[in-house]
């Protein structure tokens, strides 16, 4: 009988071990320890598992598609749609998103207005922008927004909205250069002193810029002189809506189509400095189609110069940085399933080429000033236009006119793919010479560039200017009438027998 009891006792122990219940242990913090008011204690259940952060306002660094935008105070609210361990989403209004360069659809705007009209904290940004994502790095106080490329109204690298541009502080500037020399001729007991001073004062006041360049020459002895000379004075102001700069006073034309000239008057000229670096100069537009979320890589001469993630569908790359060298662009599209598509975009460049849709212009009205006493100062006007067409072509032309001179120019340039790049233009000029002789002539210009990757060769052929005998520039016809003297120019002899 004793033996039977022992067996039963061991069986009970075995069964208890096999069928024991699962018990979990967890730490607990009594919220009454941080409150001395009955029935008003902090709700710490949110932090029991070490997840989540409290709602409220945080000063965060905002990154849009991994690019820093600004540091801003944002209100964060608790949301089940949060994809990170904070459990929070930010309140970002439409104006802020627009300042980021994001274009909201009408549907998104309507959703925003409906939510903002309610008493709730704010709308869900994930509902406002499809295929977007938000990640809040609480420890680093950084907010990362992932926005589809198609949502950006200015989808170019380095774009900064004009609302964020700064004129800088008001200031007085002064650059100067002073040189001097003293010598003495003991034989004749003569002192020779020579001094030269160059001054470049300037004033920045709001968006206006005043600049001056002056010089002073002093010499004693045989070459005695004491002369102050005002070289040029001008004021400038940016015209932001036109992406242009207004100049009043002494300046020079840019020489893109006609020869560069000095003048005193007014000039309105497009300013590339108001464009992002990725939109300056010429670079071809790359177009393609992605069948899925894909990575597009662009290489030139074996180096990666551009890479971007694109959603399914057609894509367009128009913000390649302009390069000084030519060379084919090798484009690779890598789909999310590993499939790779490759094609080549030939690339050569000549100075006149512009990106598709880019308009460069220069409008001048004023008095011609060469700084030479033997030339007149006729009033003149000038207009130059350069426009980037589709298919990497550029059309340009202009006009230059005064009382005794009229000139008209037209030209066309283009990236011809494997055949290189070329530009050609012609100027028709009607001139009245100092002896009242009427002349007509043409000037032709040709520029060609081609890169051969296989040999590493890059060459340019420049027939910069071929002019007929009757062609003269505005600078050449501005010489004064001087009896019995020949005026020799680059394109012939202007003679006045008086």
Residue pairs with C-beta under 8 A, 6 or more apart in sequence:
26 48
28 48
29 44
31 41
31 42
31 43
31 44
32 41
34 41
34 42
35 41
35 42
46 52
46 54
46 87
51 85
51 87
52 78
52 85
52 86
52 87
52 88
53 76
53 86
53 87
53 88
53 138
55 75
55 76
55 77
55 78
55 88
56 75
56 76
57 73
57 74
57 75
57 76
58 73
58 74
58 76
58 141
59 71
59 72
59 73
59 141
60 71
60 72
60 74
60 90
60 136
60 141
60 142
60 143
61 68
61 70
61 71
61 140
61 141
61 142
61 143
62 68
62 69
62 70
62 71
62 72
62 74
62 142
62 143
62 145
63 69
63 142
63 143
63 144
63 145
64 100
64 102
64 145
64 147
65 145
65 146
65 147
66 144
69 100
72 96
74 90
74 91
74 92
74 143
75 90
75 91
75 121
75 122
76 86
76 88
76 89
76 90
76 91
76 136
77 88
77 89
77 91
77 121
77 122
78 87
78 88
79 87
79 88
79 89
79 124
80 87
81 89
81 124
81 126
82 88
82 89
82 134
82 136
83 133
83 134
83 135
84 134
84 135
84 136
84 137
86 136
86 138
88 136
89 124
89 125
89 126
89 134
89 136
90 125
90 134
90 136
90 143
91 121
91 122
91 123
92 122
92 125
93 112
93 116
93 122
94 104
94 109
94 112
97 104
97 128
97 129
98 104
99 161
99 163
99 164
100 145
100 147
101 152
101 153
101 154
101 155
101 159
101 161
102 129
102 147
102 151
102 152
102 153
103 151
103 152
103 153
104 112
104 128
104 129
104 151
108 128
108 129
111 123
111 127
111 128
112 123
112 128
115 122
115 123
116 122
116 123
125 132
125 134
125 145
126 132
126 133
126 134
129 147
129 148
129 151
130 148
131 148
131 311
132 145
132 146
132 147
132 148
132 151
133 145
133 146
134 143
134 144
134 145
134 146
135 143
135 144
135 146
136 142
136 143
136 144
137 143
137 144
148 311
149 155
149 308
149 309
149 310
149 311
149 315
150 311
154 161
155 319
156 276
156 278
156 279
156 318
156 319
157 276
157 277
157 278
157 319
158 276
158 277
158 278
158 319
159 276
160 276
162 240
165 240
167 204
167 206
167 207
168 204
169 204
170 204
170 205
170 206
171 203
171 204
172 201
172 202
172 203
172 204
173 200
173 201
173 202
173 203
173 204
174 199
174 200
174 201
174 202
175 199
175 200
175 201
176 197
176 198
176 199
176 200
177 196
177 197
177 198
178 195
178 196
178 197
178 198
179 195
179 196
180 193
180 194
180 195
180 196
181 192
181 193
181 194
181 195
182 191
182 192
182 193
182 194
183 191
183 192
183 193
184 190
184 191
184 192
185 191
185 192
190 221
190 222
191 220
191 221
192 219
192 220
192 221
192 222
193 218
193 219
193 220
193 221
194 218
194 219
194 220
195 216
195 217
195 218
195 219
196 215
196 216
196 217
196 218
197 215
197 216
198 213
198 214
198 215
199 212
199 213
199 214
199 215
199 216
200 211
200 212
200 213
201 211
201 212
202 209
202 210
202 211
202 212
203 209
203 210
204 210
207 237
207 238
208 235
208 236
208 237
209 235
209 236
209 237
210 234
210 235
211 233
211 234
211 235
211 236
212 230
212 232
212 233
213 231
213 232
213 233
214 228
214 229
214 230
214 231
215 228
215 229
215 231
216 227
216 228
216 229
217 225
217 226
217 227
217 229
218 225
218 226
218 227
219 225
219 226
231 250
232 249
232 250
232 251
233 249
233 250
234 247
234 248
234 249
234 250
234 251
235 247
235 248
235 249
236 245
236 246
236 247
236 248
237 245
237 246
238 244
238 245
238 246
238 271
238 274
239 245
239 246
239 268
240 274
242 268
242 270
243 270
243 271
243 274
243 275
244 268
244 269
244 270
244 271
244 274
244 361
245 268
245 269
245 271
246 266
246 267
246 268
247 266
247 267
247 268
247 269
248 265
248 266
249 264
250 262
250 263
250 264
250 369
251 262
251 263
251 267
252 260
252 261
252 262
252 263
253 260
253 261
253 263
253 267
253 362
253 364
253 382
253 384
254 260
254 269
254 362
254 384
256 352
256 360
256 362
256 384
256 386
256 396
257 384
257 386
257 396
257 397
257 398
257 409
257 411
257 425
257 427
258 382
258 384
258 398
258 400
258 407
258 409
258 427
258 473
258 474
259 473
259 474
259 475
261 368
261 370
261 380
261 382
261 474
261 475
262 368
262 369
262 370
262 371
263 364
263 366
263 367
263 368
263 369
263 380
264 366
264 367
264 369
265 364
265 365
265 366
265 367
266 364
266 365
266 366
267 362
267 363
267 364
267 366
268 361
268 362
268 363
269 361
269 362
269 363
270 359
270 360
270 361
270 362
272 280
272 281
272 360
276 319
277 321
278 319
278 320
278 321
279 318
279 319
279 355
279 358
280 322
281 322
282 322
282 349
282 353
282 354
282 355
282 388
282 394
282 415
283 320
283 321
283 322
283 323
283 347
283 355
284 320
284 329
284 345
284 347
284 392
284 415
285 316
285 317
285 318
285 355
285 356
285 392
286 298
286 316
286 317
286 318
286 320
286 329
286 331
286 345
287 314
287 315
287 316
287 317
288 296
288 314
288 315
288 331
288 333
288 341
288 343
289 313
289 314
289 315
290 296
290 310
290 311
290 312
290 313
290 315
290 333
290 335
291 312
291 335
291 339
292 312
292 335
292 336
292 337
293 309
293 310
293 311
293 312
293 335
293 336
294 309
294 310
294 312
294 333
294 334
294 335
294 336
295 307
295 308
295 309
295 310
295 333
295 334
296 306
296 307
296 308
296 309
296 310
296 315
296 317
296 331
296 332
296 333
296 334
297 304
297 306
297 307
297 331
297 332
297 334
298 304
298 305
298 306
298 307
298 317
298 320
298 329
298 330
298 331
298 332
299 305
299 329
299 330
299 332
300 323
300 327
300 328
300 329
300 330
300 347
301 325
301 327
301 453
305 320
305 321
305 323
305 329
306 317
306 320
306 321
308 317
318 355
318 356
320 329
322 349
323 349
325 451
325 458
326 347
326 348
326 349
326 420
326 421
326 449
326 450
326 451
326 458
327 347
327 451
327 453
327 458
328 344
328 345
328 346
328 347
328 451
328 453
329 344
329 345
329 346
329 347
330 342
330 344
331 342
331 343
331 344
331 345
332 340
332 341
332 342
333 340
333 341
333 342
334 340
335 341
346 415
346 416
346 417
346 418
347 415
347 451
348 415
348 416
348 420
348 421
348 449
348 450
348 451
349 415
349 421
349 449
350 413
350 421
350 422
350 423
350 447
350 448
350 449
350 460
351 423
351 447
352 386
352 394
352 396
352 411
352 413
352 423
352 447
353 388
353 392
353 394
353 413
353 414
353 415
353 421
353 423
354 360
354 386
354 387
354 388
354 394
355 388
356 388
356 389
356 390
356 392
357 388
358 387
358 388
359 385
359 386
359 387
359 388
360 384
360 385
360 386
360 387
361 383
361 384
361 385
361 386
362 382
362 383
362 384
362 398
363 382
363 383
364 380
364 381
364 382
364 383
365 379
365 380
365 381
365 382
366 379
366 380
367 377
367 378
367 379
367 380
368 375
368 376
368 377
368 378
368 379
368 380
368 402
368 474
368 475
368 478
369 377
370 475
370 478
374 479
374 480
374 482
375 475
375 478
375 479
375 480
376 478
376 479
376 480
377 478
378 402
378 403
378 404
378 405
378 474
378 478
379 402
379 403
380 400
380 401
380 402
380 405
380 474
381 399
381 400
381 401
381 402
382 398
382 399
382 400
382 401
383 398
383 399
383 400
384 396
384 397
384 398
385 396
385 397
385 398
386 394
386 395
386 396
387 394
387 395
387 396
388 394
389 395
391 414
392 414
392 415
393 412
393 413
393 414
393 415
394 412
394 413
394 414
394 423
395 411
395 412
396 409
396 410
396 411
396 412
396 413
396 425
397 408
397 409
397 410
397 411
397 425
398 408
398 409
399 406
399 407
399 408
399 409
400 406
400 407
400 409
400 474
401 407
402 474
404 431
404 432
404 477
405 429
405 430
405 431
405 432
405 472
405 474
405 477
406 429
406 430
407 427
407 428
407 429
407 430
407 473
407 474
408 427
408 428
409 425
409 426
409 427
409 428
410 425
410 426
411 423
411 424
411 425
411 426
411 445
412 423
412 424
412 425
413 421
413 422
413 423
413 424
413 447
414 421
414 422
414 423
415 421
416 422
419 450
420 448
420 449
420 450
420 451
421 448
421 449
421 450
422 446
422 447
422 448
422 449
423 445
423 446
423 447
424 444
424 445
424 446
424 447
425 444
425 445
426 442
426 443
426 444
426 445
427 442
427 443
427 471
428 440
428 441
428 442
429 439
429 440
429 441
429 442
429 443
429 471
429 472
429 473
430 438
430 439
430 440
431 438
431 439
431 440
431 441
431 470
431 471
431 472
431 476
431 477
432 438
432 439
432 477
433 439
433 472
433 477
433 494
434 477
434 479
434 480
434 481
434 482
434 487
434 494
434 496
435 481
435 494
435 495
435 496
435 497
439 470
439 471
439 472
440 470
441 467
441 468
441 469
441 470
441 471
441 472
441 491
442 467
442 468
442 471
443 465
443 466
443 467
443 468
443 471
444 463
444 465
444 466
444 467
445 463
445 464
445 465
445 466
446 461
446 462
446 463
447 460
447 461
447 462
447 463
447 464
448 460
448 461
448 462
449 458
449 459
449 460
450 458
450 459
450 460
451 457
451 458
452 458
467 491
469 491
469 492
471 491
472 489
472 491
472 492
472 494
473 491
476 489
476 490
476 491
476 494
477 494
479 487
479 494
481 496
481 498
482 496
482 498
483 496
483 497
483 498
484 496
484 497
484 498
485 495
485 496
486 493
486 494
486 495
487 493
487 494
487 495
487 496
